[in-house]
Amino acid sequence: LGLTCMQMLIGLFFIHKQRVGPVIRWVREQLLYGIFVNCMVVAVALATAFLAGAIGTSDWCINSPDPKTTWVLSDQQHKLTSAGYQLMRYYVNACSPDEEPVELRQQFEALLGVVQSVANLLASIAEMGQRKAPLVCDGEIKLMELILGALEALACTAGEALVDADEFFWCQNFNPIYVDLMYSGVCDE
């Protein structure tokens, strides 16, 4: 668009200086008029889009964008997973206890309980294994210790990953992103 405007200005300069030869006349008649019309159409389209965007964001930001964002989430709920919808509503509503994703929290705690139960079972097997090792694995206690050690390390790693995932989804991590995006990016700018 800028290059096209520069071409038009150069053409107008030559026309103004009366240096109009057949090439300049052809460029003016065949190219500059068409380019000018196209630039005007693009400029009008961009101005219209800017105006519509400005009106839309000003309506969106009156009072607070949170109720409107919640409405859009509710309207588009069928396109989101249950957990995604619950988390988004929770973050949009400033991590209100009323919006806490209870179902997701229960699933997470159940999974953490399973990992803890597996770790306890492995510890019990390890205790029992030393007494009954001759009956299992043909008396090869090293093999049993190796397998139990690997399973215990896996259970610990899974538990740590679940704790890290819980910390990752804390409200203090995601609500500021929403606030910066909506309030600073859309409403203030």
BALUMVO-654584 format. One record per atom (N, C-alpha, C): residue number from 1; atom name; y, z, x; residue in three letters. Coordinates in steps of 0.05 Angstrom, whole numbers, plus 5000, padded with zeros to 4 digits. Example, Ala and Ser with C-alpha at 12.3 -4.5 7.8 and 13.67 -1.06 7.14 Angstrom:
2
- resi, name, y, z, x, resn
- 1, N, 4886, 5156, 5264, ala
- 1, CA, 4910, 5156, 5246, ala
- 1, C, 4934, 5156, 5264, ala
- 2, N, 4955, 5142, 5257, ser
- 2, CA, 4979, 5143, 5273, ser
- 2, C, 5001, 5157, 5258, ser
//
This chain:
189
- resi, name, y, z, x, resn
- 1, N, 4976, 5000, 5017, leu
- 1, CA, 5000, 5000, 5000, leu
- 1, C, 5025, 5000, 5018, leu
- 2, N, 5025, 5016, 5039, gly
- 2, CA, 5047, 5017, 5057, gly
- 2, C, 5051, 4991, 5072, gly
- 3, N, 5029, 4978, 5081, leu
- 3, CA, 5030, 4953, 5095, leu
- 3, C, 5042, 4931, 5076, leu
- 4, N, 5033, 4932, 5051, thr
- 4, CA, 5043, 4912, 5032, thr
- 4, C, 5073, 4916, 5027, thr
- 5, N, 5082, 4940, 5025, cys
- 5, CA, 5110, 4945, 5021, cys
- 5, C, 5126, 4936, 5046, cys
- 6, N, 5115, 4940, 5070, met
- 6, CA, 5129, 4930, 5094, met
- 6, C, 5131, 4899, 5093, met
- 7, N, 5110, 4886, 5085, gln
- 7, CA, 5111, 4857, 5083, gln
- 7, C, 5132, 4848, 5063, gln
- 8, N, 5134, 4862, 5041, met
- 8, CA, 5155, 4855, 5021, met
- 8, C, 5183, 4859, 5032, met
- 9, N, 5187, 4881, 5047, leu
- 9, CA, 5213, 4886, 5059, leu
- 9, C, 5220, 4865, 5080, leu
- 10, N, 5201, 4857, 5096, ile
- 10, CA, 5207, 4836, 5115, ile
- 10, C, 5214, 4810, 5101, ile
- 11, N, 5200, 4803, 5080, gly
- 11, CA, 5206, 4779, 5064, gly
- 11, C, 5234, 4781, 5052, gly
- 12, N, 5241, 4804, 5042, leu
- 12, CA, 5268, 4807, 5030, leu
- 12, C, 5289, 4805, 5052, leu
- 13, N, 5284, 4816, 5076, phe
- 13, CA, 5303, 4814, 5098, phe
- 13, C, 5308, 4785, 5105, phe
- 14, N, 5287, 4769, 5107, phe
- 14, CA, 5291, 4740, 5114, phe
- 14, C, 5305, 4725, 5092, phe
- 15, N, 5300, 4733, 5067, ile
- 15, CA, 5313, 4720, 5045, ile
- 15, C, 5343, 4727, 5045, ile
- 16, N, 5349, 4752, 5051, his
- 16, CA, 5376, 4761, 5052, his
- 16, C, 5392, 4748, 5075, his
- 17, N, 5380, 4743, 5097, lys
- 17, CA, 5393, 4730, 5120, lys
- 17, C, 5394, 4700, 5117, lys
- 18, N, 5385, 4690, 5095, gln
- 18, CA, 5385, 4661, 5090, gln
- 18, C, 5368, 4645, 5109, gln
- 19, N, 5349, 4657, 5121, arg
- 19, CA, 5331, 4643, 5139, arg
- 19, C, 5306, 4635, 5122, arg
- 20, N, 5310, 4619, 5104, val
- 20, CA, 5289, 4612, 5086, val
- 20, C, 5279, 4584, 5092, val
- 21, N, 5256, 4583, 5105, gly
- 21, CA, 5243, 4558, 5111, gly
- 21, C, 5221, 4553, 5091, gly
- 22, N, 5207, 4532, 5093, pro
- 22, CA, 5185, 4526, 5074, pro
- 22, C, 5163, 4547, 5076, pro
- 23, N, 5157, 4558, 5099, val
- 23, CA, 5136, 4578, 5101, val
- 23, C, 5145, 4604, 5087, val
- 24, N, 5170, 4612, 5092, ile
- 24, CA, 5180, 4637, 5080, ile
- 24, C, 5181, 4633, 5049, ile
- 25, N, 5190, 4610, 5040, arg
- 25, CA, 5192, 4604, 5012, arg
- 25, C, 5164, 4606, 4999, arg
- 26, N, 5144, 4594, 5013, trp
- 26, CA, 5116, 4595, 5003, trp
- 26, C, 5106, 4623, 5002, trp
- 27, N, 5111, 4639, 5023, val
- 27, CA, 5102, 4667, 5024, val
- 27, C, 5115, 4682, 5001, val
- 28, N, 5141, 4678, 4997, arg
- 28, CA, 5155, 4692, 4975, arg
- 28, C, 5143, 4684, 4948, arg
- 29, N, 5140, 4659, 4944, glu
- 29, CA, 5131, 4650, 4917, glu
- 29, C, 5102, 4655, 4912, glu
- 30, N, 5085, 4651, 4932, gln
- 30, CA, 5056, 4653, 4928, gln
- 30, C, 5045, 4681, 4933, gln
- 31, N, 5056, 4695, 4953, leu
- 31, CA, 5044, 4721, 4960, leu
- 31, C, 5061, 4745, 4951, leu
- 32, N, 5086, 4745, 4957, leu
- 32, CA, 5102, 4769, 4952, leu
- 32, C, 5104, 4776, 4923, leu
- 33, N, 5107, 4757, 4905, tyr
- 33, CA, 5108, 4764, 4877, tyr
- 33, C, 5083, 4776, 4867, tyr
- 34, N, 5060, 4765, 4875, gly
- 34, CA, 5034, 4776, 4867, gly
- 34, C, 5029, 4803, 4878, gly
- 35, N, 5036, 4806, 4904, ile
- 35, CA, 5032, 4832, 4917, ile
- 35, C, 5051, 4853, 4904, ile
- 36, N, 5075, 4845, 4898, phe
- 36, CA, 5094, 4863, 4885, phe
- 36, C, 5084, 4872, 4858, phe
- 37, N, 5074, 4854, 4842, val
- 37, CA, 5063, 4861, 4816, val
- 37, C, 5039, 4880, 4819, val
- 38, N, 5021, 4874, 4838, asn
- 38, CA, 4998, 4892, 4842, asn
- 38, C, 5007, 4920, 4851, asn
- 39, N, 5027, 4921, 4869, cys
- 39, CA, 5037, 4947, 4878, cys
- 39, C, 5049, 4963, 4855, cys
- 40, N, 5064, 4949, 4838, met
- 40, CA, 5076, 4962, 4815, met
- 40, C, 5054, 4973, 4796, met
- 41, N, 5033, 4958, 4791, val
- 41, CA, 5011, 4967, 4774, val
- 41, C, 4998, 4992, 4786, val
- 42, N, 4993, 4991, 4813, val
- 42, CA, 4980, 5014, 4826, val
- 42, C, 4999, 5038, 4825, val
- 43, N, 5025, 5034, 4829, ala
- 43, CA, 5044, 5056, 4828, ala
- 43, C, 5045, 5068, 4801, ala
- 44, N, 5045, 5052, 4780, val
- 44, CA, 5046, 5062, 4752, val
- 44, C, 5020, 5078, 4747, val
- 45, N, 4997, 5067, 4755, ala
- 45, CA, 4972, 5081, 4751, ala
- 45, C, 4971, 5108, 4765, ala
- 46, N, 4980, 5109, 4790, leu
- 46, CA, 4981, 5134, 4805, leu
- 46, C, 5000, 5154, 4792, leu
- 47, N, 5023, 5144, 4783, ala
- 47, CA, 5043, 5162, 4771, ala
- 47, C, 5031, 5174, 4745, ala
- 48, N, 5017, 5157, 4730, thr
- 48, CA, 5005, 5166, 4705, thr
- 48, C, 4983, 5187, 4711, thr
- 49, N, 4967, 5181, 4731, ala
- 49, CA, 4946, 5201, 4738, ala
- 49, C, 4958, 5227, 4748, ala
- 50, N, 4979, 5225, 4763, phe
- 50, CA, 4992, 5249, 4773, phe
- 50, C, 5004, 5265, 4749, phe
- 51, N, 5017, 5252, 4731, leu
- 51, CA, 5028, 5265, 4707, leu
- 51, C, 5007, 5278, 4690, leu
- 52, N, 4985, 5264, 4686, ala
- 52, CA, 4963, 5276, 4670, ala
- 52, C, 4951, 5299, 4684, ala
- 53, N, 4947, 5297, 4711, gly
- 53, CA, 4937, 5319, 4726, gly
- 53, C, 4955, 5344, 4726, gly
- 54, N, 4981, 5339, 4728, ala
- 54, CA, 5000, 5361, 4728, ala
- 54, C, 5000, 5375, 4701, ala
- 55, N, 4999, 5359, 4679, ile
- 55, CA, 4999, 5371, 4652, ile
- 55, C, 4973, 5387, 4648, ile
- 56, N, 4950, 5375, 4657, gly
- 56, CA, 4925, 5388, 4654, gly
- 56, C, 4923, 5414, 4669, gly
- 57, N, 4932, 5414, 4694, thr
- 57, CA, 4931, 5439, 4710, thr
- 57, C, 4951, 5460, 4700, thr
- 58, N, 4973, 5451, 4690, ser
- 58, CA, 4992, 5471, 4679, ser
- 58, C, 4981, 5484, 4654, ser
- 59, N, 4967, 5469, 4637, asp
- 59, CA, 4954, 5481, 4613, asp
- 59, C, 4932, 5499, 4622, asp
- 60, N, 4917, 5491, 4642, trp
- 60, CA, 4894, 5506, 4652, trp
- 60, C, 4903, 5533, 4663, trp
- 61, N, 4926, 5534, 4675, cys
- 61, CA, 4935, 5558, 4690, cys
- 61, C, 4953, 5576, 4674, cys
- 62, N, 4959, 5570, 4649, ile
- 62, CA, 4976, 5588, 4633, ile
- 62, C, 4961, 5615, 4630, ile
- 63, N, 4974, 5636, 4635, asn
- 63, CA, 4963, 5663, 4635, asn
- 63, C, 4943, 5667, 4658, asn
- 64, N, 4919, 5656, 4654, ser
- 64, CA, 4898, 5659, 4674, ser
- 64, C, 4877, 5637, 4670, ser
- 65, N, 4867, 5625, 4692, pro
- 65, CA, 4847, 5604, 4688, pro
- 65, C, 4819, 5615, 4682, pro
- 66, N, 4815, 5642, 4684, asp
- 66, CA, 4788, 5653, 4681, asp
- 66, C, 4776, 5648, 4653, asp
- 67, N, 4791, 5652, 4631, pro
- 67, CA, 4778, 5646, 4605, pro
- 67, C, 4771, 5617, 4601, pro
- 68, N, 4787, 5599, 4612, lys
- 68, CA, 4781, 5570, 4609, lys
- 68, C, 4757, 5563, 4627, lys
- 69, N, 4756, 5574, 4651, thr
- 69, CA, 4733, 5569, 4668, thr
- 69, C, 4707, 5580, 4655, thr
- 70, N, 4709, 5603, 4643, thr
- 70, CA, 4685, 5614, 4629, thr
- 70, C, 4678, 5596, 4606, thr
- 71, N, 4697, 5586, 4591, trp
- 71, CA, 4691, 5567, 4569, trp
- 71, C, 4677, 5542, 4579, trp
- 72, N, 4687, 5531, 4602, val
- 72, CA, 4674, 5507, 4613, val
- 72, C, 4646, 5514, 4622, val
- 73, N, 4642, 5537, 4634, leu
- 73, CA, 4615, 5545, 4642, leu
- 73, C, 4596, 5547, 4618, leu
- 74, N, 4606, 5560, 4597, ser
- 74, CA, 4590, 5563, 4572, ser
- 74, C, 4584, 5536, 4560, ser
- 75, N, 4604, 5518, 4561, asp
- 75, CA, 4600, 5491, 4550, asp
- 75, C, 4579, 5475, 4566, asp
- 76, N, 4578, 5479, 4592, gln
- 76, CA, 4560, 5464, 4610, gln
- 76, C, 4535, 5480, 4617, gln
- 77, N, 4529, 5502, 4603, gln
- 77, CA, 4507, 5519, 4609, gln
- 77, C, 4480, 5504, 4610, gln
- 78, N, 4477, 5485, 4593, his
- 78, CA, 4452, 5470, 4592, his
- 78, C, 4447, 5454, 4617, his
- 79, N, 4467, 5449, 4633, lys
- 79, CA, 4464, 5434, 4658, lys
- 79, C, 4459, 5452, 4682, lys
- 80, N, 4461, 5478, 4678, leu
- 80, CA, 4458, 5497, 4700, leu
- 80, C, 4431, 5512, 4697, leu
- 81, N, 4421, 5522, 4719, thr
- 81, CA, 4398, 5540, 4718, thr
- 81, C, 4408, 5567, 4707, thr
- 82, N, 4390, 5582, 4696, ser
- 82, CA, 4397, 5608, 4685, ser
- 82, C, 4410, 5626, 4706, ser
- 83, N, 4398, 5627, 4729, ala
- 83, CA, 4409, 5644, 4750, ala
- 83, C, 4436, 5634, 4760, ala
- 84, N, 4439, 5608, 4763, gly
- 84, CA, 4465, 5597, 4771, gly
- 84, C, 4487, 5603, 4751, gly
- 85, N, 4480, 5600, 4725, tyr
- 85, CA, 4500, 5606, 4704, tyr
- 85, C, 4508, 5635, 4704, tyr
- 86, N, 4488, 5653, 4707, gln
- 86, CA, 4494, 5682, 4707, gln
- 86, C, 4512, 5689, 4731, gln
- 87, N, 4505, 5678, 4754, leu
- 87, CA, 4521, 5684, 4778, leu
- 87, C, 4549, 5674, 4776, leu
- 88, N, 4553, 5649, 4766, met
- 88, CA, 4579, 5638, 4763, met
- 88, C, 4597, 5654, 4744, met
- 89, N, 4585, 5662, 4721, arg
- 89, CA, 4601, 5678, 4702, arg
- 89, C, 4608, 5705, 4715, arg
- 90, N, 4590, 5716, 4730, tyr
- 90, CA, 4595, 5742, 4743, tyr
- 90, C, 4619, 5739, 4763, tyr
- 91, N, 4619, 5718, 4779, tyr
- 91, CA, 4640, 5714, 4799, tyr
- 91, C, 4666, 5707, 4786, tyr
- 92, N, 4666, 5691, 4765, val
- 92, CA, 4690, 5683, 4751, val
- 92, C, 4704, 5707, 4738, val
- 93, N, 4688, 5725, 4727, asn
- 93, CA, 4699, 5748, 4713, asn
- 93, C, 4703, 5772, 4731, asn
- 94, N, 4710, 5766, 4757, ala
- 94, CA, 4717, 5787, 4777, ala
- 94, C, 4695, 5808, 4779, ala
- 95, N, 4670, 5799, 4777, cys
- 95, CA, 4647, 5816, 4781, cys
- 95, C, 4647, 5840, 4762, cys
- 96, N, 4653, 5834, 4737, ser
- 96, CA, 4653, 5855, 4717, ser
- 96, C, 4625, 5865, 4712, ser
- 97, N, 4622, 5892, 4709, pro
- 97, CA, 4595, 5902, 4704, pro
- 97, C, 4583, 5890, 4678, pro
- 98, N, 4600, 5882, 4659, asp
- 98, CA, 4589, 5870, 4634, asp
- 98, C, 4576, 5843, 4639, asp
- 99, N, 4585, 5830, 4660, glu
- 99, CA, 4575, 5803, 4666, glu
- 99, C, 4554, 5803, 4689, glu
- 100, N, 4546, 5826, 4698, glu
- 100, CA, 4527, 5827, 4720, glu
- 100, C, 4501, 5813, 4711, glu
- 101, N, 4490, 5796, 4729, pro
- 101, CA, 4465, 5782, 4722, pro
- 101, C, 4441, 5800, 4722, pro
- 102, N, 4437, 5814, 4701, val
- 102, CA, 4416, 5835, 4699, val
- 102, C, 4388, 5823, 4703, val
- 103, N, 4383, 5800, 4690, glu
- 103, CA, 4357, 5787, 4692, glu
- 103, C, 4351, 5779, 4721, glu
- 104, N, 4371, 5768, 4734, leu
- 104, CA, 4367, 5760, 4762, leu
- 104, C, 4363, 5785, 4780, leu
- 105, N, 4378, 5806, 4775, arg
- 105, CA, 4375, 5831, 4790, arg
- 105, C, 4347, 5842, 4787, arg
- 106, N, 4337, 5842, 4762, gln
- 106, CA, 4310, 5852, 4757, gln
- 106, C, 4289, 5836, 4772, gln
- 107, N, 4292, 5809, 4771, gln
- 107, CA, 4273, 5792, 4785, gln
- 107, C, 4274, 5797, 4816, gln
- 108, N, 4297, 5801, 4826, phe
- 108, CA, 4301, 5806, 4854, phe
- 108, C, 4288, 5833, 4862, phe
- 109, N, 4293, 5853, 4846, glu
- 109, CA, 4281, 5880, 4852, glu
- 109, C, 4251, 5879, 4849, glu
- 110, N, 4240, 5864, 4830, ala
- 110, CA, 4211, 5861, 4827, ala
- 110, C, 4199, 5848, 4851, ala
- 111, N, 4212, 5828, 4861, leu
- 111, CA, 4202, 5814, 4885, leu
- 111, C, 4203, 5832, 4909, leu
- 112, N, 4225, 5848, 4912, leu
- 112, CA, 4227, 5867, 4933, leu
- 112, C, 4205, 5888, 4931, leu
- 113, N, 4199, 5897, 4906, gly
- 113, CA, 4177, 5916, 4902, gly
- 113, C, 4150, 5905, 4910, gly
- 114, N, 4145, 5879, 4905, val
- 114, CA, 4120, 5867, 4913, val
- 114, C, 4118, 5866, 4943, val
- 115, N, 4139, 5859, 4957, val
- 115, CA, 4139, 5859, 4986, val
- 115, C, 4133, 5887, 4997, val
- 116, N, 4146, 5907, 4985, gln
- 116, CA, 4142, 5935, 4993, gln
- 116, C, 4113, 5944, 4988, gln
- 117, N, 4101, 5936, 4966, ser
- 117, CA, 4073, 5942, 4960, ser
- 117, C, 4054, 5929, 4980, ser
- 118, N, 4060, 5904, 4987, val
- 118, CA, 4044, 5891, 5007, val
- 118, C, 4045, 5905, 5034, val
- 119, N, 4069, 5914, 5041, ala
- 119, CA, 4073, 5928, 5066, ala
- 119, C, 4057, 5955, 5066, ala
- 120, N, 4058, 5969, 5043, asn
- 120, CA, 4043, 5994, 5040, asn
- 120, C, 4013, 5989, 5041, asn
- 121, N, 4004, 5968, 5028, leu
- 121, CA, 3976, 5961, 5028, leu
- 121, C, 3966, 5955, 5057, leu
- 122, N, 3983, 5940, 5072, leu
- 122, CA, 3976, 5934, 5099, leu
- 122, C, 3974, 5959, 5116, leu
- 123, N, 3993, 5978, 5112, ala
- 123, CA, 3992, 6003, 5127, ala
- 123, C, 3967, 6019, 5120, ala
- 124, N, 3959, 6019, 5095, ser
- 124, CA, 3935, 6033, 5087, ser
- 124, C, 3910, 6020, 5099, ser
- 125, N, 3910, 5994, 5099, ile
- 125, CA, 3887, 5980, 5111, ile
- 125, C, 3886, 5986, 5141, ile
- 126, N, 3909, 5987, 5154, ala
- 126, CA, 3910, 5993, 5183, ala
- 126, C, 3899, 6021, 5189, ala
- 127, N, 3906, 6040, 5172, glu
- 127, CA, 3895, 6068, 5175, glu
- 127, C, 3865, 6068, 5171, glu
- 128, N, 3857, 6055, 5150, met
- 128, CA, 3828, 6055, 5143, met
- 128, C, 3813, 6039, 5164, met
- 129, N, 3825, 6018, 5174, gly
- 129, CA, 3812, 6000, 5192, gly
- 129, C, 3802, 6013, 5218, gly
- 130, N, 3816, 6033, 5227, gln
- 130, CA, 3807, 6046, 5252, gln
- 130, C, 3782, 6062, 5248, gln
- 131, N, 3778, 6072, 5224, arg
- 131, CA, 3754, 6088, 5218, arg
- 131, C, 3731, 6069, 5212, arg
- 132, N, 3736, 6047, 5197, lys
- 132, CA, 3714, 6030, 5188, lys
- 132, C, 3713, 6004, 5203, lys
- 133, N, 3726, 6002, 5225, ala
- 133, CA, 3726, 5976, 5240, ala
- 133, C, 3698, 5967, 5247, ala
- 134, N, 3680, 5984, 5254, pro
- 134, CA, 3653, 5973, 5261, pro
- 134, C, 3640, 5959, 5237, pro
- 135, N, 3647, 5966, 5212, leu
- 135, CA, 3635, 5953, 5189, leu
- 135, C, 3647, 5926, 5182, leu
- 136, N, 3672, 5922, 5191, val
- 136, CA, 3687, 5898, 5185, val
- 136, C, 3690, 5882, 5211, val
- 137, N, 3690, 5856, 5209, cys
- 137, CA, 3695, 5838, 5232, cys
- 137, C, 3675, 5843, 5255, cys
- 138, N, 3652, 5852, 5248, asp
- 138, CA, 3630, 5857, 5268, asp
- 138, C, 3640, 5875, 5291, asp
- 139, N, 3656, 5894, 5283, gly
- 139, CA, 3665, 5914, 5303, gly
- 139, C, 3687, 5904, 5321, gly
- 140, N, 3699, 5881, 5317, glu
- 140, CA, 3720, 5871, 5333, glu
- 140, C, 3747, 5882, 5323, glu
- 141, N, 3754, 5904, 5333, ile
- 141, CA, 3778, 5918, 5323, ile
- 141, C, 3803, 5903, 5332, ile
- 142, N, 3803, 5890, 5355, lys
- 142, CA, 3826, 5875, 5365, lys
- 142, C, 3833, 5853, 5345, lys
- 143, N, 3813, 5838, 5335, leu
- 143, CA, 3818, 5817, 5316, leu
- 143, C, 3831, 5827, 5291, leu
- 144, N, 3820, 5849, 5281, met
- 144, CA, 3832, 5861, 5256, met
- 144, C, 3860, 5871, 5261, met
- 145, N, 3865, 5883, 5284, glu
- 145, CA, 3892, 5893, 5290, glu
- 145, C, 3912, 5869, 5293, glu
- 146, N, 3902, 5848, 5304, leu
- 146, CA, 3919, 5824, 5307, leu
- 146, C, 3927, 5812, 5279, leu
- 147, N, 3907, 5810, 5262, ile
- 147, CA, 3913, 5799, 5235, ile
- 147, C, 3931, 5818, 5219, ile
- 148, N, 3925, 5844, 5220, leu
- 148, CA, 3942, 5864, 5206, leu
- 148, C, 3971, 5864, 5217, leu
- 149, N, 3973, 5862, 5243, gly
- 149, CA, 4000, 5861, 5256, gly
- 149, C, 4016, 5837, 5247, gly
- 150, N, 4003, 5814, 5246, ala
- 150, CA, 4016, 5790, 5237, ala
- 150, C, 4025, 5792, 5208, ala
- 151, N, 4007, 5802, 5191, leu
- 151, CA, 4014, 5805, 5162, leu
- 151, C, 4036, 5826, 5158, leu
- 152, N, 4036, 5847, 5174, glu
- 152, CA, 4057, 5867, 5171, glu
- 152, C, 4084, 5856, 5180, glu
- 153, N, 4084, 5840, 5202, ala
- 153, CA, 4109, 5828, 5211, ala
- 153, C, 4119, 5808, 5191, ala
- 154, N, 4101, 5793, 5178, leu
- 154, CA, 4109, 5775, 5157, leu
- 154, C, 4121, 5789, 5133, leu
- 155, N, 4109, 5812, 5125, ala
- 155, CA, 4120, 5827, 5103, ala
- 155, C, 4147, 5839, 5110, ala
- 156, N, 4151, 5848, 5135, cys
- 156, CA, 4177, 5858, 5143, cys
- 156, C, 4198, 5836, 5143, cys
- 157, N, 4190, 5813, 5153, thr
- 157, CA, 4209, 5790, 5153, thr
- 157, C, 4217, 5782, 5125, thr
- 158, N, 4198, 5782, 5107, ala
- 158, CA, 4204, 5775, 5079, ala
- 158, C, 4222, 5795, 5066, ala
- 159, N, 4217, 5821, 5072, gly
- 159, CA, 4235, 5842, 5061, gly
- 159, C, 4263, 5840, 5072, gly
- 160, N, 4265, 5835, 5098, glu
- 160, CA, 4292, 5832, 5110, glu
- 160, C, 4306, 5807, 5099, glu
- 161, N, 4292, 5786, 5094, ala
- 161, CA, 4304, 5761, 5083, ala
- 161, C, 4314, 5767, 5054, ala
- 162, N, 4299, 5783, 5039, leu
- 162, CA, 4308, 5790, 5012, leu
- 162, C, 4333, 5807, 5012, leu
- 163, N, 4334, 5826, 5031, val
- 163, CA, 4358, 5843, 5033, val
- 163, C, 4382, 5826, 5042, val
- 164, N, 4377, 5807, 5060, asp
- 164, CA, 4399, 5790, 5069, asp
- 164, C, 4408, 5772, 5046, asp
- 165, N, 4390, 5762, 5030, ala
- 165, CA, 4397, 5746, 5007, ala
- 165, C, 4413, 5762, 4987, ala
- 166, N, 4406, 5787, 4983, asp
- 166, CA, 4421, 5805, 4965, asp
- 166, C, 4449, 5809, 4975, asp
- 167, N, 4453, 5813, 5000, glu
- 167, CA, 4479, 5817, 5012, glu
- 167, C, 4495, 5791, 5010, glu
- 168, N, 4481, 5768, 5013, phe
- 168, CA, 4495, 5742, 5012, phe
- 168, C, 4508, 5737, 4984, phe
- 169, N, 4494, 5746, 4963, phe
- 169, CA, 4504, 5741, 4936, phe
- 169, C, 4522, 5764, 4926, phe
- 170, N, 4530, 5782, 4943, trp
- 170, CA, 4549, 5803, 4935, trp
- 170, C, 4574, 5791, 4925, trp
- 171, N, 4587, 5804, 4907, cys
- 171, CA, 4612, 5794, 4895, cys
- 171, C, 4634, 5791, 4916, cys
- 172, N, 4635, 5808, 4935, gln
- 172, CA, 4657, 5807, 4955, gln
- 172, C, 4655, 5782, 4972, gln
- 173, N, 4632, 5768, 4971, asn
- 173, CA, 4629, 5743, 4986, asn
- 173, C, 4638, 5718, 4970, asn
- 174, N, 4634, 5718, 4944, phe
- 174, CA, 4639, 5694, 4929, phe
- 174, C, 4663, 5695, 4911, phe
- 175, N, 4670, 5718, 4900, asn
- 175, CA, 4694, 5720, 4883, asn
- 175, C, 4719, 5711, 4898, asn
- 176, N, 4724, 5718, 4923, pro
- 176, CA, 4748, 5708, 4937, pro
- 176, C, 4749, 5678, 4939, pro
- 177, N, 4726, 5665, 4941, ile
- 177, CA, 4726, 5636, 4942, ile
- 177, C, 4736, 5625, 4916, ile
- 178, N, 4726, 5635, 4893, tyr
- 178, CA, 4735, 5626, 4867, tyr
- 178, C, 4765, 5632, 4863, tyr
- 179, N, 4774, 5656, 4871, val
- 179, CA, 4802, 5663, 4868, val
- 179, C, 4820, 5645, 4884, val
- 180, N, 4812, 5640, 4909, asp
- 180, CA, 4828, 5622, 4926, asp
- 180, C, 4828, 5593, 4915, asp
- 181, N, 4806, 5584, 4906, leu
- 181, CA, 4804, 5557, 4895, leu
- 181, C, 4821, 5554, 4870, leu
- 182, N, 4818, 5572, 4851, met
- 182, CA, 4832, 5570, 4825, met
- 182, C, 4861, 5578, 4827, met
- 183, N, 4866, 5601, 4837, tyr
- 183, CA, 4893, 5611, 4836, tyr
- 183, C, 4911, 5598, 4858, tyr
- 184, N, 4901, 5597, 4882, ser
- 184, CA, 4917, 5586, 4904, ser
- 184, C, 4916, 5555, 4904, ser
- 185, N, 4892, 5544, 4901, gly
- 185, CA, 4889, 5515, 4903, gly
- 185, C, 4898, 5500, 4879, gly
- 186, N, 4891, 5508, 4855, val
- 186, CA, 4897, 5493, 4831, val
- 186, C, 4923, 5503, 4818, val
- 187, N, 4926, 5528, 4814, cys
- 187, CA, 4948, 5539, 4798, cys
- 187, C, 4974, 5542, 4814, cys
- 188, N, 4973, 5550, 4839, asp
- 188, CA, 4998, 5554, 4854, asp
- 188, C, 5008, 5529, 4867, asp
- 189, N, 4990, 5511, 4875, glu
- 189, CA, 4999, 5488, 4890, glu
- 189, C, 5009, 5466, 4872, glu
//
